[in-house]
Amino acid sequence: LTSDKSKSNPSTAASGTPQSLKLTYPETLDRIKEEFQFLQTQYHSLKLECEKLATEKTEIQRHYVMYYEMSYGLNIEMHKQVSHLLVCCFAPFLLKLYVFFLISFIL
């Protein structure tokens, strides 16, 4: 965190006199302030991005649950229709006793 003046003149940088250090304090403070402001800006933008991603995650989870419920409902409905179709198609070929058991089993 030394100044550009001390880099251009190695004798003052190496001497370490209090006067040469006093000249670099304002520059050092300005540099620290700039870096701090830059880090604050980065932190703020990353925080906003994190909040945005958390919102997207919640929305995706909500959609996943909705699709899962729809899929489950469709699966149940499909099994009901297949069972009903089997009863309708094969009932005439079965004895009446078996038809009664089959209908009571399916329903």
ROMARSE-282426 format. One record per atom (N, C-alpha, C, O): z, y, x. Coordinates in steps of 0.02 Angstrom, whole numbers, padded with zeros to 5 digits, always signed. Each point is the difference from the previous one (the first is absolute). Layout:
% residues N
ZYX
...
//
This chain:
% residues 107
+00000-00059+00041
+00000+00059-00041
+00000+00062+00043
+00033+00049-00017
-00069-00049+00071
-00005+00058+00043
-00060+00041-00022
-00045-00026-00033
+00044+00088+00052
-00054+00044-00022
-00061-00009+00043
+00002-00032+00053
-00057+00062-00076
-00062-00002+00038
+00005+00041+00064
-00032-00016+00049
+00074+00068-00050
+00008+00042+00059
+00032-00040+00057
-00020+00007+00058
+00069-00049-00075
+00032-00039+00053
-00047-00053+00027
+00006-00021+00058
-00054-00003-00100
-00049-00049+00024
-00049+00033+00048
-00021-00031+00049
+00003+00093-00063
-00049+00033+00043
+00031+00023+00066
-00035+00008+00050
+00100+00003-00050
+00034+00022+00061
+00055-00050+00017
+00055+00007-00025
-00070-00055+00067
+00049-00053+00014
+00062+00026+00035
+00053-00032-00004
-00057+00087+00039
+00059+00024+00037
+00054+00024-00048
+00060-00011+00013
-00078+00042-00070
+00051+00022-00047
+00027-00058-00039
+00059-00001-00017
-00101-00049+00003
+00025-00059-00037
+00047-00040+00044
+00050-00027-00025
-00065+00022+00088
+00041-00040+00044
+00065+00036+00019
+00050-00032+00014
-00053+00099-00013
+00060+00036+00021
+00057-00007-00050
+00058-00006+00020
-00075+00005-00085
+00051-00010-00051
+00048+00059-00006
+00058-00010-00017
-00082+00069+00032
+00044+00059-00007
+00013+00013-00073
-00043-00015-00042
+00099+00044+00025
+00016+00014-00069
-00051+00046-00034
-00012-00007-00060
-00017+00052+00098
-00049+00046-00030
-00063-00038-00021
-00028+00015-00053
+00005-00063+00092
-00059-00038-00019
+00014-00044-00061
-00044-00011-00041
+00106-00014+00035
+00018-00039-00059
+00005+00043-00062
-00018-00021-00054
+00042+00082+00062
+00006+00045-00058
-00068+00017-00028
-00007+00010-00061
-00043-00008+00103
-00067+00015-00025
-00028-00057-00041
-00042+00011-00044
+00064-00071+00056
-00027-00057-00036
+00038-00016-00065
-00026-00037-00042
+00085+00065+00033
+00038-00015-00060
-00036+00021-00064
-00006-00042-00045
-00019+00103+00039
-00036+00017-00063
-00061-00044-00012
-00014-00020-00056
-00022+00006+00110
-00059-00043-00008
+00021-00070-00021
-00033-00031-00042
+00086+00006+00072
+00025-00066-00018
+00023-00002-00072
-00014-00047-00037
+00050+00099+00017
+00023+00004-00070
-00059+00003-00048
+00000-00033-00052
-00050+00072+00070
-00060+00004-00043
-00034-00068-00005
-00021-00021-00054
+00016-00013+00110
-00031-00066-00001
+00040-00049-00043
-00028-00039-00038
+00095+00041+00045
+00043-00043-00041
-00008+00016-00074
-00003-00045-00041
+00000+00109+00025
-00010+00020-00070
-00066-00025-00027
-00004-00026-00056
-00049+00033+00096
-00065-00024-00022
+00000-00076-00010
-00026-00025-00050
+00056-00011+00096
+00003-00073-00007
+00042-00020-00061
-00017-00047-00035
+00072+00083+00024
+00042-00014-00057
-00037+00013-00065
+00003-00040-00047
-00040+00096+00044
-00039+00014-00061
-00054-00052-00010
-00013-00021-00056
-00018-00001+00110
-00051-00052-00005
+00030-00065-00026
-00028-00033-00043
+00087+00015+00070
+00033-00061-00023
+00022+00006-00073
-00003-00048-00038
+00026+00108+00019
+00019+00010-00070
-00061-00008-00046
+00005-00031-00053
-00061+00058+00074
-00061-00007-00039
-00021-00073-00006
-00018-00023-00054
+00021-00012+00110
-00016-00072-00002
+00047-00038-00045
-00021-00042-00040
+00086+00057+00045
+00050-00033-00041
-00014+00012-00074
+00002-00046-00041
-00017+00109+00025
-00013+00017-00070
-00062-00037-00026
+00001-00027-00055
-00054+00026+00095
-00061-00035-00023
+00011-00075-00005
-00025-00032-00047
+00063+00003+00094
+00015-00072-00004
+00045-00016-00060
-00007-00052-00031
+00053+00098+00017
+00044-00011-00058
-00041+00002-00064
+00011-00042-00045
-00057+00089+00039
-00043+00003-00059
-00043-00062-00006
-00009-00027-00055
-00018+00004+00111
-00041-00061-00001
+00041-00061-00020
-00023-00043-00036
+00085+00040+00060
+00044-00055-00017
+00016+00000-00075
+00000-00052-00032
+00013+00112+00004
+00013+00004-00072
-00062-00019-00040
+00005-00034-00051
-00063+00054+00076
-00063-00018-00034
-00010-00076+00001
-00019-00029-00051
+00032-00002+00108
-00007-00073+00006
+00051-00036-00044
-00016-00052-00030
+00077+00079+00025
+00050-00031-00043
-00022+00004-00073
+00010-00048-00038
-00040+00104+00018
-00026+00007-00068
-00056-00050-00013
-00003-00032-00052
-00043+00027+00101
-00055-00048-00007
+00026-00072-00004
-00026-00040-00038
+00077+00025+00078
+00029-00068-00001
+00029-00015-00069
-00011-00055-00027
+00047+00103-00001
+00028-00010-00067
-00055-00011-00052
+00006-00043-00043
-00059+00083+00049
-00055-00007-00047
-00035-00068+00007
-00017-00031-00050
+00008+00009+00111
-00032-00066+00012
+00044-00056-00026
-00025-00048-00030
+00091+00054+00040
+00046-00051-00027
-00002-00001-00076
+00003-00054-00030
-00008+00112-00001
-00004+00003-00073
-00064-00034-00024
+00002-00037-00049
-00057+00051+00083
-00064-00033-00019
+00004-00075+00010
-00025-00038-00041
+00057+00017+00096
+00007-00072+00013
+00038-00034-00057
-00021-00053-00024
+00076+00083+00002
+00040-00029-00054
-00042-00002-00064
+00002-00049-00037
-00039+00103+00024
-00041+00002-00061
-00053-00055+00002
-00010-00035-00050
-00024+00027+00106
-00051-00052+00006
+00030-00070-00003
-00029-00045-00029
+00088+00037+00058
+00033-00065-00003
+00017-00018-00072
-00012-00057-00022
+00039+00105-00016
+00017-00013-00070
-00063-00016-00041
+00001-00045-00042
-00055+00082+00055
-00063-00013-00036
-00026-00070+00018
-00022-00037-00044
+00025+00019+00107
-00025-00065+00021
+00042-00056-00031
-00027-00050-00023
+00092+00059+00022
+00044-00050-00030
-00015-00008-00074
-00004-00055-00026
-00004+00112-00009
-00015-00002-00071
-00067-00034-00014
-00006-00039-00047
-00044+00054+00088
-00065-00032-00009
+00003-00074+00014
-00033-00040-00034
+00071+00020+00083
+00008-00071+00016
+00032-00037-00059
-00023-00054-00018
+00074+00083-00011
+00034-00032-00058
-00049-00005-00058
-00005-00052-00033
-00031+00107+00020
-00048+00000-00056
-00055-00052+00012
-00021-00034-00047
-00002+00028+00108
-00052-00050+00016
+00025-00070-00013
-00036-00041-00029
+00097+00026+00049
+00028-00067-00012
+00008-00013-00075
-00011-00056-00023
+00030+00106-00015
+00006-00009-00073
-00068-00016-00030
-00006-00045-00042
-00045+00082+00063
-00067-00011-00028
-00028-00068+00020
-00032-00034-00040
+00045+00013+00101
-00023-00066+00022
+00035-00054-00041
-00032-00048-00021
+00096+00055+00011
+00037-00049-00040
-00027-00002-00071
-00009-00054-00029
-00003+00112+00000
-00026+00003-00068
-00070-00032-00003
-00016-00036-00048
-00025+00049+00098
-00067-00029+00002
+00003-00076+00006
-00039-00035-00033
+00084+00010+00074
+00007-00073+00007
+00021-00031-00067
-00026-00053-00018
+00072+00084-00016
+00022-00027-00065
-00058+00001-00049
-00011-00049-00036
-00026+00104+00033
-00055+00004-00047
-00056-00049+00015
-00030-00029-00045
+00016+00019+00109
-00057-00043+00018
+00016-00075-00005
-00041-00040-00022
+00102+00022+00043
+00016-00071+00005
+00042-00027-00058
+00010-00060-00005
+00014+00104-00037
+00042-00023-00056
-00037-00048-00047
+00030-00049-00022
-00093+00061+00006
-00034-00047-00045
-00006-00070+00028
-00008-00048-00038
+00011+00040+00103
-00008-00066+00030
+00066-00038+00007
+00000-00060+00016
+00055+00093-00028
+00065-00032+00008
+00027-00024-00067
-00021+00024-00053
+00065-00071+00056
+00034-00022-00061
+00044+00057-00026
+00021+00043+00039
-00007-00044-00103
+00040+00054-00029
+00069+00005+00030
+00028+00054+00005
+00001-00109+00014
+00066+00000+00031
-00001+00036+00067
+00044+00040+00014
-00095-00053+00025
-00006+00033+00065
-00015+00075-00008
+00023+00040+00040
-00062-00023-00091
-00015+00071-00013
+00065+00037-00014
+00009+00056+00024
+00034-00086-00064
+00064+00033-00016
+00041+00011+00063
+00027+00054+00010
-00022-00105+00033
+00038+00007+00062
-00032+00051+00047
+00034+00039+00033
-00101-00040-00031
-00035+00046+00044
+00011+00072-00023
+00012+00044+00042
-00017-00032-00106
+00009+00068-00026
+00072+00023+00011
+00012+00057+00020
+00036-00101-00032
+00070+00020+00010
+00015+00011+00074
+00042+00041+00017
-00076-00078+00027
+00011+00007+00072
-00029+00067+00025
+00031+00034+00040
-00091-00017-00064
-00033+00060+00024
+00033+00062-00029
+00008+00050+00036
+00010-00051-00097
+00030+00059-00031
+00074+00000+00014
+00036+00045-00021
//
